Amino acid sequence: MSMFGQVYVKDNKYRIKGDFHHLTPNVPIRNADEGWKLMGVTNPRDMTYIHSYGGEAQFFEALGEGKLLGTRCDNPDCEFKGTVYQPFRIHCADCLGKNTVFDMTKLAKTTATVHTFMVCERAGAFNTLDKPIKFVNIEFEGVDTILMSYLSVGDPEIGMKLLPIFQTKNPTCTILDLSWVPAGTKAEELPEGFTF
Ligand SMILES: [Zn+2]
């Protein structure tokens, strides 16, 4: 069993199991230049945060099944009816109505191109991506927003055609289950666990 707390939902309530924090003894901080005089203490902290996906859960579930879901405003009273969102948005930014979810995997496979990109040599805390991280901003035909994701193979170029790849073997159920490769990349070049 995991040393971390685990959660499931039953009867519309979180059911939690295990330890959500660990008591770890503190350690004194001493000054080597002043006879090891006490300067303070470390306070180790380790906790498990329960992050609810709410209405976006279906988006993350679909990634592990090799599908990219987008949303669209179909509200006839919306001034901008027909707006298509990727990244996935539950509600229309203009009318606040509930959007329609649709499968845009095929659209992504045929029309994804690099709008712009950014290569980062260093990452922030807790980042698990390989460095340098090749962030790509992706545009799709008929989609009104730009998706930020990361390129797993090759080097990005503006206008480059991309294909989505999905971590379908042991998905993490996070946005990292979605990545991109240049069109023409072979299946054997994909990172471990990813499929087209
Ligand atoms: Zn709307």
Boltz pocket constraint, residues with backbone or C-beta under 6 A from the ligand:
constraints:
  - pocket:
      binder: B
      contacts: [[A, 73], [A, 74], [A, 75], [A, 78], [A, 79], [A, 80], [A, 81], [A, 92], [A, 93], [A, 94], [A, 95], [A, 96], [A, 97]]
      max_distance: 6.0
